[in-house]
């Protein structure tokens, strides 16, 4: 683990039949233990169990306390979006499958194919904001791509931008890269396939969100190759509040509202904003106050209601 990143809170729980192989900022990953022929676990060969925790991270640090129920909410949201999208995904969950997990863990777990992941985060931006707006304000570009003059924070882009990033080792910052650099990393055919799939999925998801009064401002996708099929497959989480920026369409369209209200998002932006105001970035971040935790849970829950997540 790179120096400067907070360590995960506590050891990963032991799960019967599964061996822990990796701890991320907010997820624990397991693979099936070796099974004898005829054992039920034999069906889990080539699969992973991804368990979303309630941990919350910001600025490359894992924060305390956790956000109650966050892991289950993100898992439900990923499953819901996978069902809406016309794209191959890594879920491998036969009907009635629960891995013998306790109800709390099962609510936070996804059984997925073990993909050969591409070292690229596929970021799509439909609106100009955040780090993209900061670059545009200084240079007139977003990730090196020139944009028309005169755009403001929160403006809709003329067309969605595909701005890939190189996936850094845990604890380091991802690096924005050009499409040409992506070709150098994974080859032209794969680079084109990831770009086209990302833009197509973003367009589909944006339409679904807008029909429910929600704007999908930006998001990131991750893909890998499924060894069983050779197919490029959507993996990781998808379109969650941790990987995406969602806005209230009605508030966004209210020109009389302050910009901070119009761009208020259904995610952990409350956490980031509180940290910017209360931490200088040195040492360990302070503990989140109860009010910030409660309001963050409310924003996650409101997105579920708006989208109609079952």
C-alpha positions in Angstrom: 0.0 0.0 0.0 1.4 3.4 -1.0 2.4 5.7 1.9 -0.2 8.3 2.6 -3.3 6.2 2.1 -5.3 5.2 5.1 -5.4 1.5 5.7 -8.7 -0.4 5.5 -10.7 -0.5 8.7 -10.2 -4.0 10.3 -9.4 -7.3 8.6 -11.6 -8.7 5.9 -14.2 -11.1 7.3 -13.8 -14.8 6.6 -16.5 -16.3 4.4 -17.0 -20.1 4.2 -15.9 -21.5 0.9 -14.2 -18.3 -0.2 -10.6 -17.2 0.2 -9.9 -13.4 0.6 -7.5 -12.2 -2.2 -7.7 -8.4 -2.2 -8.8 -5.3 -0.2 -9.7 -2.2 -2.1 -10.7 1.1 -0.7 -14.3 0.1 -0.3 -14.5 -3.5 -1.5 -13.2 -6.9 -0.5 -12.6 -9.6 -3.2 -12.6 -13.3 -2.7 -12.1 -16.4 -4.9 -13.6 -19.8 -4.4 -11.5 -22.2 -2.4 -10.4 -25.4 -4.2 -13.3 -27.8 -4.3 -13.4 -31.6 -4.7 -15.1 -33.0 -7.8 -18.8 -33.0 -7.2 -18.7 -30.3 -4.6 -21.1 -27.4 -5.0 -18.2 -25.0 -5.0 -16.9 -26.5 -8.3 -19.5 -24.3 -10.0 -17.6 -21.3 -8.7 -14.4 -22.0 -10.6 -13.4 -18.9 -12.6 -15.6 -16.6 -10.4 -14.9 -14.0 -7.8 -17.0 -12.7 -4.9 -16.9 -8.9 -4.7 -18.2 -7.6 -1.4 -18.9 -3.8 -1.1 -18.2 -2.5 2.4 -19.7 0.6 4.1 -16.3 2.3 3.9 -16.1 5.7 2.3 -13.0 7.1 0.6 -12.1 10.6 -0.5 -8.8 12.1 -1.7 -7.1 8.7 -1.6 -7.9 8.1 2.1 -10.4 5.8 3.7 -12.5 7.8 6.2 -14.1 7.1 9.5 -16.8 6.4 10.3 -18.3 4.3 7.6 -21.6 5.2 5.8 -24.3 2.8 7.2 -25.9 0.7 4.5 -23.6 2.1 1.7 -22.3 -1.3 0.5 -25.7 -2.8 0.1 -27.0 0.3 -1.7 -24.1 0.4 -4.2 -24.5 -3.3 -4.9 -28.2 -3.0 -5.5 -27.6 0.0 -7.8 -25.0 -1.9 -9.8 -27.3 -4.9 -10.2 -30.2 -2.6 -11.3 -28.1 -0.8 -13.9 -26.6 -4.1 -15.2 -30.2 -5.2 -15.9 -31.0 -2.0 -17.8 -28.0 -2.0 -20.1 -27.7 -3.9 -23.3 -24.0 -4.8 -22.8 -22.3 -8.0 -21.6 -21.5 -7.8 -17.9 -19.6 -9.8 -15.4 -22.5 -10.9 -13.1 -22.6 -14.7 -12.8 -25.5 -15.3 -10.4 -27.7 -18.3 -11.1 -31.3 -18.0 -9.8 -31.4 -18.5 -6.1 -27.6 -18.3 -5.7 -26.5 -16.8 -2.3 -23.1 -18.4 -1.7 -24.3 -19.5 1.7 -23.7 -16.0 3.0 -25.4 -14.4 5.9 -28.1 -11.9 4.8 -26.1 -8.8 5.5 -23.1 -10.0 3.5 -25.3 -11.4 0.7 -26.8 -7.9 0.2 -23.4 -6.4 -0.4 -21.9 -9.2 -2.5 -21.8 -9.9 -6.3 -20.7 -13.2 -7.8 -18.8 -12.2 -10.9 -16.7 -13.7 -13.7 -12.9 -13.4 -13.2 -12.1 -11.0 -16.1 -8.8 -10.1 -17.6 -9.1 -6.4 -16.8 -7.9 -3.6 -19.0 -5.6 -1.1 -17.2 -7.9 1.7 -18.3 -10.7 3.6 -16.6 -13.2 4.6 -19.3 -14.4 8.0 -18.2 -17.3 9.7 -20.0 -18.3 13.3 -19.3 -21.6 14.7 -20.5 -21.3 18.0 -18.6 -18.4 20.3 -17.8 -17.7 20.4 -14.0 -15.2 19.3 -11.4 -11.6 18.8 -12.5 -12.7 19.0 -16.1 -14.0 22.5 -15.6 -10.8 23.5 -13.7 -8.7 22.5 -16.7 -11.1 24.1 -19.2 -11.0 27.4 -17.2 -7.1 27.4 -17.4 -6.5 25.9 -20.8 -9.8 25.7 -22.8 -9.5 21.9 -22.8 -10.6 18.8 -20.9 -8.0 16.1 -20.7 -6.3 17.8 -23.6 -9.4 17.9 -25.8 -10.3 21.4 -27.0 -13.7 22.7 -26.3 -15.6 25.8 -27.5 -15.0 29.1 -25.6 -17.5 30.5 -23.2 -18.7 27.4 -21.3 -19.4 27.6 -17.6 -19.3 25.3 -14.7 -22.1 22.7 -15.1 -22.8 23.4 -18.8 -23.8 20.5 -21.0 -21.0 19.6 -23.4 -21.7 19.7 -27.1 -21.3 15.9 -27.1 -20.2 13.5 -24.4 -16.4 13.3 -24.1 -14.5 10.0 -23.7 -11.5 10.8 -21.5 -9.7 7.6 -20.5 -7.4 7.3 -17.5 -4.6 4.8 -16.7 -5.5 2.8 -13.6 -2.9 3.5 -10.9 -1.7 1.2 -8.2 -3.8 1.4 -5.1 -3.0 4.6 -3.2 -1.8 6.5 -6.3 -3.8 8.9 -8.4 -5.2 7.6 -11.8 -3.5 9.4 -14.7 -5.6 11.0 -17.5 -4.3 9.8 -20.8 -4.9 10.4 -24.5 -6.8 8.0 -26.7 -3.5 7.5 -28.6 -1.8 6.4 -25.3 -4.7 4.0 -24.8 -3.9 2.4 -28.2 -0.3 2.1 -27.1 -1.4 0.3 -23.9 -4.0 -2.2 -25.2 -3.9 -2.0 -29.0 -6.1 -0.2 -31.4 -9.0 -2.7 -31.7 -9.4 -2.9 -27.9 -9.1 0.9 -27.5 -11.8 1.6 -30.1 -14.0 -1.1 -28.6 -13.8 0.4 -25.1 -14.4 3.9 -26.3 -17.4 3.0 -28.4 -18.9 0.8 -25.7 -18.4 3.5 -23.1 -20.2 6.1 -25.2 -23.0 3.8 -26.1 -23.6 2.7 -22.4 -23.4 6.4 -21.3 -26.0 7.4 -23.9 -28.4 4.6 -22.8 -27.9 5.3 -19.1 -28.3 9.1 -19.6 -31.6 8.6 -21.3 -32.9 6.3 -18.5 -31.8 8.8 -15.9 -33.3 11.8 -17.6 -36.7 10.0 -18.0 -36.7 9.9 -14.2 -35.7 13.5 -13.6 -32.0 12.8 -13.0 -29.0 14.0 -14.9 -26.0 11.7 -15.3 -23.2 14.3 -15.5 -20.3 11.9 -15.7 -19.2 8.4 -14.9 -16.5 5.8 -15.3 -16.6 2.2 -16.6 -14.2 -0.6 -16.4 -13.9 -3.5 -18.8 -12.2 -6.8 -19.1 -12.1 -9.9 -21.4 -14.1 -12.9 -20.2 -11.7 -15.9 -20.7 -14.7 -18.1 -21.1 -16.1 -16.2 -24.1 -13.3 -14.0 -25.3 -15.8 -11.1 -25.1 -15.1 -7.6 -23.9 -17.3 -7.4 -20.8 -18.4 -4.6 -18.4 -17.0 -5.2 -15.0 -16.5 -3.7 -11.6 -19.4 -1.5 -10.2 -21.4 0.4 -12.8 -23.2 3.8 -12.6 -23.1 3.9 -8.8 -23.0 7.0 -6.6 -19.3 6.3 -6.0 -18.4 6.1 -9.7 -20.8 8.7 -11.1 -22.1 12.2 -10.7 -25.9 12.6 -10.7 -27.8 15.9 -10.4 -31.5 16.7 -9.9 -32.8 17.8 -13.3 -35.4 20.1 -11.8 -32.9 22.0 -9.7 -30.4 22.0 -12.5 -32.9 23.8 -14.7 -33.8 26.4 -12.1 -31.7 29.4 -13.3 -32.6 31.3 -10.1 -31.0 28.8 -7.8 -27.4 29.3 -6.7 -24.9 27.2 -8.7 -24.0 25.1 -5.7 -27.7 24.1 -5.3 -28.2 23.4 -9.0 -25.2 21.1 -9.1 -25.9 19.4 -5.8 -25.2 15.7 -6.5 -26.6 12.4 -5.2 -23.3 11.0 -4.0 -20.4 11.6 -1.5 -19.8 15.1 -2.6 -21.0 16.2 0.8 -18.0 14.3 2.2 -15.5 15.9 -0.1 -16.8 19.4 0.5 -16.7 18.9 4.3 -13.1 17.6 4.1 -12.0 20.5 1.9 -13.3 22.9 4.5 -12.0 21.1 7.6 -8.7 19.4 6.5 -5.5 20.7 5.0 -4.6 17.4 3.4 -1.8 16.5 5.8 -1.8 13.5 8.1 -4.9 11.5 8.7 -8.2 13.1 7.8 -10.6 14.1 10.7 -13.5 11.9 11.6 -16.7 12.7 9.7 -19.4 14.4 11.9 -22.7 12.5 12.3 -24.6 15.2 10.3 -22.4 14.6 7.2 -22.8 10.9 7.4 -26.6 11.1 7.8 -27.0 13.6 4.9 -24.8 11.4 2.7 -27.1 8.4 3.4 -30.1 10.6 2.6 -28.6 11.6 -0.8 -27.8 8.0 -1.7 -31.4 6.9 -0.8 -32.9 9.8 -2.7 -31.2 8.7 -5.9 -32.7 5.2 -5.4 -36.1 6.8 -5.1 -35.6 9.0 -8.2 -34.4 6.2 -10.4 -37.0 3.7 -9.1 -34.4 1.1 -8.2 -36.2 -2.1 -7.1 
